[in-house]
Amino acid sequence: MLVPVRCFTCGNLIADKMSAYKRELKAGRESREILDSLGLHRYCCRRMLLTTVETIHQVIPFYEAMHKRNEETRREII
């Protein structure tokens, strides 16, 4: 996952808190409690963790489709 290193707005360090955030979410705690315990009190910093997306899961289907299309094209040429 690509996590921003710093908050885009205030420059606060964010990346080091992501693993603890995910671990606590899996444990069943609320996001609000987790962010408070991590010391993220500004809305801009909270946004950075709440809106981070597993980008690799979004990219893989496009890569697979592109690879499949390239294979089909190669078969048509041969």
N, C-alpha and C positions, 0 to 999 in steps of 0.2 A: 504494500500500500504506500502511496506517496503522501506523506504527511508534511504539511508546511513546517519548516524549521521554526519560523517566527510568525507571530500574529501580523497580518497584513496592515492593520491599523496602528497598533501601538508598539509593535516590535518585541513584545514579550515572548520568551522562549516557550514553545508549545510542543515540539516533537518529543521531548523527553517524557512527557506526561501521557502520551497516547497508549503505551502498553499497559500502564496502570489503569487508565480509563476503560480499556477493553476488558481487562481482567475483572474489574469491579462490576461492569455491566453483565458479564457472564455469571457473576456470583448473585445477581438479582437485585443489586442496589439501584436506586433511582438516579438518573443523570444529574439532577440538581444537587443531591448529596455528594456525589462523586466529584463534581466540579468544585464544590465548596471545599471539600477535603484536599483537593489538589492545589488549592490556592488561586483558582481562576474565578475572580469576582467580577471582572469587566465583561460586558456583553460581547465585545469584539473578540475576546479570547475564547469565550465559551462557544461562540459561533464556529471558531476554527475546528474544534473537536466534534461538535454536533453535526456539522455539515460535510465532514470528510467522508469520501466514498471509496469503497474498494475499487479503484480504477482498473485493476487488472481484470476483474470480472466483467467490466464493460468493454474492454478492448479485445479479449479473447474471441468472442463470437465473430468480430469483424476480421480478425486474423485468420480464423479457421475458414471463413467464407472466401477470403482472398486466396488462401492456399488451395481450396477446393476448385475455385475457378481457374487458377493457373494450371492445375493438373488436368482439368477438362480441356483447356486450350491446347496443352501439349499433346494430349491424346488425339485431338482433331487434326493437328498438324502432321502427326506421324501416320 
